[in-house]
Amino acid sequence: MNRILSFCIPLLLSIGLIGVPVRSVAAAPSIFAFACPAEDAIAVDGQATESVWQRAMPMTDLAAYIDNSRSADVQTIFKIAYDTTNLYLAVLADEPAMDTVIVEEADHDTWPPGSKIEVFLDPQRDRYTYYQLAANLAGTRYDSYRKDKDAWNPDWKAATRLGDKGWTMEMVIPLKDFCDAQPREGSVWGLNLCRNREGGLQNSSTWARVGYDFHNPGKFNSLIFGGPQDFIDSELAHGKWVSETTTQNLVKVPRFSAAIQRQLGRADQVRKNFAATSAAFAPGDLDSFRDIYVLAQSVRKCCDAIVQEMEVLLALSATQGRGDRK
């Protein structure tokens, strides 16, 4: 736990200080976010004053909806925390036109009017089974599973606080509502956060560069639970498990053993490169971690291909075995 807390550094700007422009806070790289472990209770009252929000890594640099190649003119910071029960989100939104902001209630699963935050989560990271949550400044909630608002109705909450130059929002979402997903330190989910402002789509923004459709899980960024070292340790453990499990199962598919071993050899080389690169990682160096993260995706791709092929071969072997016994 100490290494996580040392990574979730204190902010120069408290997320509750509405009067300071968002863009004064340094941005983290925009392809991954970190969920900081919450040691104490979070009130979810829209103020975001708990200590975890001082430790959590701020994410920003949302792109303009109409042109993902440029940053949105009005920026947003968000942070994520979690405990064994819930996922928490805090948002600090710069707003130069607070006099135009709409605060209007509506029924649950009615599309929330006015300024709102949309959160997209892919707990399986399969780029298909994603969930959407949206809340406006009046606390009106909308939720859906792959655009179907009737398919998913989690017991979640959103609260906001308005200021002179912006607003804050907090969300709490029970983990049990994500098909009993229970993230561990180092787990990775797909994630995107989008903001809608008054004035139409030209004022909307998105953290992940998803193009013209927020519902584009193939282009979601990543949410890493814990800190960089937890991610590194988890990826190394996964690669080792794939190598050991595959080697043990080779005796069940002798005809394909040589081909699989060649794939394992290539995967092991990529794993060794990843291990060597990550061994030099200095805590807090997000520039080098970005390279480590990208390399980890190559390791995952190799390992996933081996796992999928072995699943097919083992199933075929089992089917053939049953046929031989008849």
C-alpha positions as a Markdown table, in Angstrom:
| # | Residue | x | y | z |
|---|---|---|---|---|
| 1 | Met | 0.0 | 0.0 | 0.0 |
| 2 | Asn | 2.8 | 2.5 | 0.8 |
| 3 | Arg | 4.1 | 2.4 | -2.8 |
| 4 | Ile | 0.6 | 3.4 | -4.0 |
| 5 | Leu | 0.3 | 6.3 | -1.6 |
| 6 | Ser | 3.7 | 7.5 | -2.5 |
| 7 | Phe | 2.7 | 7.6 | -6.2 |
| 8 | Cys | -0.7 | 9.3 | -5.6 |
| 9 | Ile | 1.0 | 12.6 | -5.0 |
| 10 | Pro | -0.6 | 15.6 | -3.3 |
| 11 | Leu | -2.0 | 18.2 | -5.7 |
| 12 | Leu | -0.9 | 21.8 | -5.9 |
| 13 | Leu | -4.6 | 22.5 | -6.4 |
| 14 | Ser | -7.3 | 21.1 | -4.2 |
| 15 | Ile | -10.1 | 19.7 | -6.3 |
| 16 | Gly | -12.6 | 21.7 | -4.2 |
| 17 | Leu | -11.1 | 25.1 | -5.1 |
| 18 | Ile | -13.5 | 26.2 | -7.8 |
| 19 | Gly | -12.0 | 29.7 | -8.3 |
| 20 | Val | -8.7 | 28.5 | -9.8 |
| 21 | Pro | -8.7 | 27.6 | -13.5 |
| 22 | Val | -8.4 | 23.9 | -14.3 |
| 23 | Arg | -5.6 | 24.4 | -16.8 |
| 24 | Ser | -3.2 | 25.4 | -14.1 |
| 25 | Val | -2.8 | 21.8 | -13.1 |
| 26 | Ala | -0.3 | 19.6 | -14.9 |
| 27 | Ala | -1.8 | 16.8 | -16.9 |
| 28 | Ala | -0.9 | 13.1 | -16.7 |
| 29 | Pro | -0.5 | 11.2 | -20.0 |
| 30 | Ser | -3.9 | 10.8 | -21.6 |
| 31 | Ile | -4.0 | 7.1 | -22.4 |
| 32 | Phe | -4.4 | 5.8 | -18.8 |
| 33 | Ala | -5.8 | 6.9 | -15.5 |
| 34 | Phe | -5.1 | 5.6 | -12.0 |
| 35 | Ala | -7.7 | 4.7 | -9.4 |
| 36 | Cys | -6.3 | 5.5 | -5.9 |
| 37 | Pro | -7.2 | 3.3 | -3.0 |
| 38 | Ala | -9.5 | 5.0 | -0.5 |
| 39 | Glu | -8.5 | 4.3 | 3.1 |
| 40 | Asp | -11.3 | 6.4 | 4.7 |
| 41 | Ala | -15.0 | 7.0 | 3.9 |
| 42 | Ile | -16.0 | 9.4 | 1.1 |
| 43 | Ala | -19.0 | 11.5 | 1.7 |
| 44 | Val | -20.0 | 12.0 | -2.0 |
| 45 | Asp | -21.4 | 15.5 | -1.3 |
| 46 | Gly | -20.0 | 17.3 | -4.3 |
| 47 | Gln | -17.2 | 19.0 | -2.3 |
| 48 | Ala | -14.4 | 16.4 | -2.8 |
| 49 | Thr | -12.6 | 17.4 | 0.3 |
| 50 | Glu | -11.5 | 13.9 | 1.5 |
| 51 | Ser | -7.8 | 13.1 | 1.8 |
| 52 | Val | -8.0 | 10.6 | -1.0 |
| 53 | Trp | -8.7 | 13.4 | -3.5 |
| 54 | Gln | -5.5 | 15.1 | -2.5 |
| 55 | Arg | -3.5 | 11.9 | -3.2 |
| 56 | Ala | -5.3 | 10.8 | -6.4 |
| 57 | Met | -3.6 | 11.5 | -9.7 |
| 58 | Pro | -5.5 | 14.2 | -11.7 |
| 59 | Met | -6.4 | 13.4 | -15.3 |
| 60 | Thr | -7.2 | 16.2 | -17.8 |
| 61 | Asp | -6.5 | 17.2 | -21.4 |
| 62 | Leu | -10.0 | 16.4 | -22.8 |
| 63 | Ala | -10.2 | 16.7 | -26.5 |
| 64 | Ala | -12.7 | 18.7 | -28.4 |
| 65 | Tyr | -15.6 | 16.5 | -29.7 |
| 66 | Ile | -15.6 | 18.1 | -33.1 |
| 67 | Asp | -11.9 | 17.7 | -33.5 |
| 68 | Asn | -10.1 | 15.1 | -31.3 |
| 69 | Ser | -6.7 | 16.4 | -32.5 |
| 70 | Arg | -7.0 | 19.5 | -30.3 |
| 71 | Ser | -7.7 | 20.1 | -26.7 |
| 72 | Ala | -11.1 | 21.4 | -25.6 |
| 73 | Asp | -11.1 | 25.2 | -25.0 |
| 74 | Val | -12.7 | 24.7 | -21.5 |
| 75 | Gln | -10.9 | 22.0 | -19.6 |
| 76 | Thr | -11.9 | 19.4 | -16.9 |
| 77 | Ile | -10.0 | 17.5 | -14.3 |
| 78 | Phe | -11.1 | 14.1 | -13.0 |
| 79 | Lys | -9.8 | 11.7 | -10.4 |
| 80 | Ile | -10.8 | 8.2 | -9.5 |
| 81 | Ala | -10.7 | 6.3 | -6.2 |
| 82 | Tyr | -11.9 | 2.9 | -5.1 |
| 83 | Asp | -12.3 | 0.6 | -2.1 |
| 84 | Thr | -13.6 | -2.9 | -1.7 |
| 85 | Thr | -17.2 | -1.8 | -2.2 |
| 86 | Asn | -17.3 | 1.2 | -4.6 |
| 87 | Leu | -15.7 | 3.1 | -7.4 |
| 88 | Tyr | -15.6 | 6.9 | -6.8 |
| 89 | Leu | -15.2 | 9.8 | -9.3 |
| 90 | Ala | -14.4 | 13.4 | -8.6 |
| 91 | Val | -14.7 | 16.1 | -11.3 |
| 92 | Leu | -13.4 | 19.6 | -11.3 |
| 93 | Ala | -14.9 | 21.6 | -14.2 |
| 94 | Asp | -13.7 | 25.0 | -15.3 |
| 95 | Glu | -16.7 | 27.0 | -16.6 |
| 96 | Pro | -16.2 | 30.6 | -17.8 |
| 97 | Ala | -19.9 | 31.1 | -18.4 |
| 98 | Met | -21.5 | 30.0 | -15.2 |
| 99 | Asp | -24.5 | 32.4 | -15.8 |
| 100 | Thr | -25.5 | 30.1 | -18.8 |
| 101 | Val | -25.3 | 26.8 | -16.9 |
| 102 | Ile | -28.6 | 24.9 | -16.6 |
| 103 | Val | -29.4 | 23.1 | -13.4 |
| 104 | Glu | -32.6 | 21.1 | -14.1 |
| 105 | Glu | -33.9 | 17.9 | -12.6 |
| 106 | Ala | -35.4 | 15.1 | -14.6 |
| 107 | Asp | -36.6 | 11.5 | -14.0 |
| 108 | His | -34.0 | 8.7 | -13.8 |
| 109 | Asp | -33.0 | 7.4 | -17.2 |
| 110 | Thr | -34.2 | 10.6 | -18.9 |
| 111 | Trp | -31.3 | 12.1 | -20.7 |
| 112 | Pro | -30.0 | 14.8 | -18.2 |
| 113 | Pro | -30.5 | 18.3 | -19.4 |
| 114 | Gly | -27.7 | 20.9 | -19.3 |
| 115 | Ser | -24.1 | 20.4 | -18.4 |
| 116 | Lys | -23.3 | 16.8 | -17.6 |
| 117 | Ile | -20.5 | 14.2 | -17.2 |
| 118 | Glu | -20.6 | 10.9 | -19.0 |
| 119 | Val | -18.5 | 8.0 | -17.8 |
| 120 | Phe | -17.9 | 4.8 | -19.8 |
| 121 | Leu | -16.5 | 1.7 | -18.2 |
| 122 | Asp | -15.4 | -1.6 | -19.7 |
| 123 | Pro | -14.6 | -3.8 | -16.6 |
| 124 | Gln | -13.7 | -6.8 | -18.8 |
| 125 | Arg | -11.5 | -4.7 | -21.1 |
| 126 | Asp | -13.0 | -6.7 | -24.0 |
| 127 | Arg | -13.9 | -3.5 | -25.9 |
| 128 | Tyr | -17.5 | -4.6 | -26.1 |
| 129 | Thr | -19.3 | -5.1 | -22.8 |
| 130 | Tyr | -19.3 | -1.5 | -21.6 |
| 131 | Tyr | -21.4 | 0.6 | -19.2 |
| 132 | Gln | -22.4 | 4.2 | -19.4 |
| 133 | Leu | -23.3 | 6.6 | -16.6 |
| 134 | Ala | -24.3 | 10.2 | -17.0 |
| 135 | Ala | -25.2 | 12.9 | -14.4 |
| 136 | Asn | -26.0 | 16.6 | -14.7 |
| 137 | Leu | -25.6 | 19.4 | -12.1 |
| 138 | Ala | -29.0 | 18.7 | -10.6 |
| 139 | Gly | -28.0 | 15.1 | -9.8 |
| 140 | Thr | -30.2 | 13.6 | -12.5 |
| 141 | Arg | -28.9 | 10.1 | -13.4 |
| 142 | Tyr | -28.9 | 8.1 | -16.6 |
| 143 | Asp | -27.3 | 4.7 | -17.0 |
| 144 | Ser | -27.1 | 2.1 | -19.7 |
| 145 | Tyr | -25.5 | -1.1 | -20.8 |
| 146 | Arg | -24.3 | -0.8 | -24.5 |
| 147 | Lys | -26.9 | 2.0 | -25.1 |
| 148 | Asp | -29.8 | 0.0 | -23.5 |
| 149 | Lys | -31.0 | 2.1 | -20.6 |
| 150 | Asp | -33.4 | -0.7 | -19.4 |
| 151 | Ala | -30.6 | -3.4 | -19.3 |
| 152 | Trp | -28.7 | -1.9 | -16.4 |
| 153 | Asn | -29.9 | 0.1 | -13.4 |
| 154 | Pro | -27.2 | 0.4 | -10.8 |
| 155 | Asp | -27.7 | 1.9 | -7.3 |
| 156 | Trp | -25.3 | 4.9 | -7.8 |
| 157 | Lys | -25.3 | 8.5 | -6.7 |
| 158 | Ala | -24.0 | 11.9 | -8.0 |
| 159 | Ala | -23.7 | 15.1 | -6.1 |
| 160 | Thr | -22.5 | 18.6 | -7.3 |
| 161 | Arg | -21.3 | 21.9 | -5.9 |
| 162 | Leu | -21.4 | 25.2 | -8.0 |
| 163 | Gly | -18.9 | 27.9 | -7.7 |
| 164 | Asp | -18.2 | 31.3 | -9.4 |
| 165 | Lys | -15.9 | 29.9 | -12.1 |
| 166 | Gly | -16.8 | 26.2 | -12.3 |
| 167 | Trp | -18.3 | 23.3 | -10.5 |
| 168 | Thr | -17.4 | 20.0 | -8.9 |
| 169 | Met | -19.1 | 16.6 | -9.1 |
| 170 | Glu | -18.7 | 13.4 | -7.2 |
| 171 | Met | -20.0 | 10.0 | -8.1 |
| 172 | Val | -20.1 | 6.7 | -6.2 |
| 173 | Ile | -20.8 | 3.4 | -8.1 |
| 174 | Pro | -21.1 | 0.1 | -6.3 |
| 175 | Leu | -18.7 | -2.5 | -7.8 |
| 176 | Lys | -21.3 | -5.2 | -7.4 |
| 177 | Asp | -23.3 | -3.6 | -10.2 |
| 178 | Phe | -20.6 | -4.4 | -12.7 |
| 179 | Cys | -21.4 | -8.1 | -12.7 |
| 180 | Asp | -19.6 | -8.6 | -9.4 |
| 181 | Ala | -16.3 | -7.1 | -10.8 |
| 182 | Gln | -13.8 | -6.9 | -8.0 |
| 183 | Pro | -10.6 | -5.1 | -9.2 |
| 184 | Arg | -7.3 | -6.0 | -7.6 |
| 185 | Glu | -4.2 | -3.8 | -7.5 |
| 186 | Gly | -2.9 | -3.8 | -11.0 |
| 187 | Ser | -6.3 | -4.6 | -12.7 |
| 188 | Val | -7.1 | -2.6 | -15.8 |
| 189 | Trp | -10.6 | -1.5 | -17.1 |
| 190 | Gly | -11.5 | 0.4 | -20.2 |
| 191 | Leu | -12.5 | 4.0 | -19.4 |
| 192 | Asn | -13.6 | 7.2 | -21.0 |
| 193 | Leu | -15.0 | 10.4 | -19.5 |
| 194 | Cys | -16.9 | 12.9 | -21.5 |
| 195 | Arg | -18.3 | 16.3 | -20.7 |
| 196 | Asn | -21.3 | 18.1 | -22.3 |
| 197 | Arg | -21.7 | 21.8 | -21.9 |
| 198 | Glu | -24.5 | 24.2 | -22.9 |
| 199 | Gly | -24.3 | 25.2 | -26.6 |
| 200 | Gly | -24.3 | 21.9 | -28.4 |
| 201 | Leu | -21.8 | 19.3 | -29.5 |
| 202 | Gln | -19.2 | 22.0 | -30.4 |
| 203 | Asn | -18.8 | 22.5 | -26.6 |
| 204 | Ser | -18.5 | 18.8 | -25.8 |
| 205 | Ser | -15.2 | 17.1 | -25.0 |
| 206 | Thr | -13.8 | 13.6 | -24.5 |
| 207 | Trp | -10.8 | 12.2 | -22.6 |
| 208 | Ala | -10.2 | 9.3 | -25.0 |
| 209 | Arg | -9.9 | 10.2 | -28.7 |
| 210 | Val | -13.0 | 8.2 | -29.8 |
| 211 | Gly | -14.0 | 10.2 | -32.8 |
| 212 | Tyr | -17.6 | 11.3 | -33.3 |
| 213 | Asp | -19.1 | 8.6 | -31.2 |
| 214 | Phe | -18.6 | 8.5 | -27.4 |
| 215 | His | -20.0 | 4.9 | -27.5 |
| 216 | Asn | -16.7 | 3.6 | -29.1 |
| 217 | Pro | -15.3 | 1.1 | -26.6 |
| 218 | Gly | -12.6 | 0.0 | -29.0 |
| 219 | Lys | -10.9 | 3.4 | -28.4 |
| 220 | Phe | -11.5 | 3.8 | -24.7 |
| 221 | Asn | -8.4 | 4.5 | -22.6 |
| 222 | Ser | -7.4 | 2.5 | -19.6 |
| 223 | Leu | -8.1 | 2.7 | -15.9 |
| 224 | Ile | -5.4 | 1.1 | -13.8 |
| 225 | Phe | -6.2 | 0.3 | -10.2 |
| 226 | Gly | -3.4 | 1.2 | -7.8 |
| 227 | Gly | -0.1 | 2.6 | -9.1 |
| 228 | Pro | 2.3 | 1.9 | -11.9 |
| 229 | Gln | 4.2 | -0.8 | -10.0 |
| 230 | Asp | 1.0 | -2.7 | -9.3 |
| 231 | Phe | 0.3 | -2.7 | -13.0 |
| 232 | Ile | 3.9 | -3.9 | -13.8 |
| 233 | Asp | 3.7 | -6.7 | -11.2 |
| 234 | Ser | 0.3 | -7.8 | -12.4 |
| 235 | Glu | 1.4 | -8.0 | -16.1 |
| 236 | Leu | 4.6 | -9.9 | -15.2 |
| 237 | Ala | 2.5 | -12.4 | -13.1 |
| 238 | His | 0.0 | -12.8 | -15.9 |
| 239 | Gly | 2.7 | -13.5 | -18.5 |
| 240 | Lys | 4.4 | -16.0 | -16.2 |
| 241 | Trp | 1.1 | -17.8 | -15.6 |
| 242 | Val | 0.4 | -18.0 | -19.3 |
| 243 | Ser | 3.8 | -19.5 | -20.0 |
| 244 | Glu | 3.6 | -22.0 | -17.1 |
| 245 | Thr | 0.0 | -23.1 | -17.8 |
| 246 | Thr | 0.6 | -23.5 | -21.6 |
| 247 | Thr | 3.8 | -25.5 | -21.0 |
| 248 | Gln | 1.9 | -27.9 | -18.6 |
| 249 | Asn | -0.9 | -28.4 | -21.2 |
| 250 | Leu | 1.4 | -29.1 | -24.2 |
| 251 | Val | 1.3 | -32.8 | -23.3 |
| 252 | Lys | -2.4 | -32.8 | -24.1 |
| 253 | Val | -1.9 | -31.5 | -27.7 |
| 254 | Pro | 1.3 | -33.3 | -28.8 |
| 255 | Arg | 0.7 | -32.7 | -32.5 |
| 256 | Phe | 0.8 | -28.9 | -32.0 |
| 257 | Ser | 3.5 | -28.8 | -29.3 |
| 258 | Ala | 6.3 | -27.5 | -31.6 |
| 259 | Ala | 4.2 | -24.7 | -33.0 |
| 260 | Ile | 3.0 | -23.6 | -29.6 |
| 261 | Gln | 6.5 | -23.7 | -28.2 |
| 262 | Arg | 7.6 | -21.4 | -31.0 |
| 263 | Gln | 4.9 | -18.9 | -30.0 |
| 264 | Leu | 5.9 | -19.3 | -26.4 |
| 265 | Gly | 9.5 | -18.5 | -27.3 |
| 266 | Arg | 8.4 | -15.3 | -29.1 |
| 267 | Ala | 6.2 | -14.3 | -26.2 |
| 268 | Asp | 8.9 | -15.0 | -23.6 |
| 269 | Gln | 11.3 | -12.7 | -25.5 |
| 270 | Val | 8.7 | -9.9 | -25.4 |
| 271 | Arg | 8.1 | -10.6 | -21.7 |
| 272 | Lys | 11.9 | -10.4 | -21.0 |
| 273 | Asn | 12.0 | -7.0 | -22.8 |
| 274 | Phe | 9.1 | -5.8 | -20.8 |
| 275 | Ala | 10.7 | -7.0 | -17.5 |
| 276 | Ala | 14.0 | -5.4 | -18.3 |
| 277 | Thr | 12.3 | -2.1 | -19.3 |
| 278 | Ser | 10.0 | -2.0 | -16.3 |
| 279 | Ala | 12.9 | -2.9 | -13.9 |
| 280 | Ala | 14.4 | 0.6 | -14.7 |
| 281 | Phe | 11.1 | 2.4 | -13.9 |
| 282 | Ala | 11.5 | 5.2 | -11.4 |
| 283 | Pro | 8.3 | 5.8 | -9.3 |
| 284 | Gly | 6.5 | 9.0 | -10.5 |
| 285 | Asp | 8.2 | 9.0 | -14.0 |
| 286 | Leu | 5.0 | 8.9 | -16.1 |
| 287 | Asp | 6.9 | 9.5 | -19.3 |
| 288 | Ser | 8.8 | 6.2 | -18.9 |
| 289 | Phe | 5.7 | 4.5 | -17.6 |
| 290 | Arg | 3.9 | 5.3 | -20.9 |
| 291 | Asp | 6.5 | 3.3 | -22.8 |
| 292 | Ile | 6.2 | 0.5 | -20.3 |
| 293 | Tyr | 2.4 | 0.5 | -20.7 |
| 294 | Val | 2.7 | 0.4 | -24.5 |
| 295 | Leu | 5.1 | -2.5 | -24.3 |
| 296 | Ala | 2.8 | -4.3 | -21.9 |
| 297 | Gln | 0.1 | -4.3 | -24.6 |
| 298 | Ser | 2.4 | -6.2 | -26.9 |
| 299 | Val | 3.0 | -8.8 | -24.1 |
| 300 | Arg | -0.8 | -9.1 | -23.6 |
| 301 | Lys | -1.4 | -9.5 | -27.3 |
| 302 | Cys | 1.1 | -12.4 | -27.5 |
| 303 | Cys | -0.2 | -14.0 | -24.4 |
| 304 | Asp | -3.9 | -13.7 | -25.4 |
| 305 | Ala | -3.2 | -15.2 | -28.7 |
| 306 | Ile | -1.5 | -18.3 | -27.1 |
| 307 | Val | -4.3 | -18.6 | -24.5 |
| 308 | Gln | -7.0 | -18.5 | -27.2 |
| 309 | Glu | -5.2 | -21.0 | -29.4 |
| 310 | Met | -4.7 | -23.4 | -26.5 |
| 311 | Glu | -8.4 | -23.2 | -25.6 |
| 312 | Val | -9.3 | -24.2 | -29.1 |
| 313 | Leu | -6.8 | -27.0 | -29.2 |
| 314 | Leu | -7.7 | -28.4 | -25.8 |
| 315 | Ala | -11.4 | -28.3 | -26.7 |
| 316 | Leu | -10.7 | -30.2 | -30.0 |
| 317 | Ser | -8.5 | -32.7 | -28.1 |
| 318 | Ala | -11.3 | -33.3 | -25.6 |
| 319 | Thr | -13.9 | -33.8 | -28.4 |
| 320 | Gln | -11.6 | -36.2 | -30.2 |
| 321 | Gly | -11.0 | -38.1 | -27.0 |
| 322 | Arg | -14.7 | -38.6 | -26.4 |
| 323 | Gly | -15.1 | -39.8 | -30.1 |
| 324 | Asp | -12.3 | -42.3 | -29.7 |
| 325 | Arg | -13.9 | -43.8 | -26.6 |
| 326 | Lys | -17.2 | -44.5 | -28.4 |
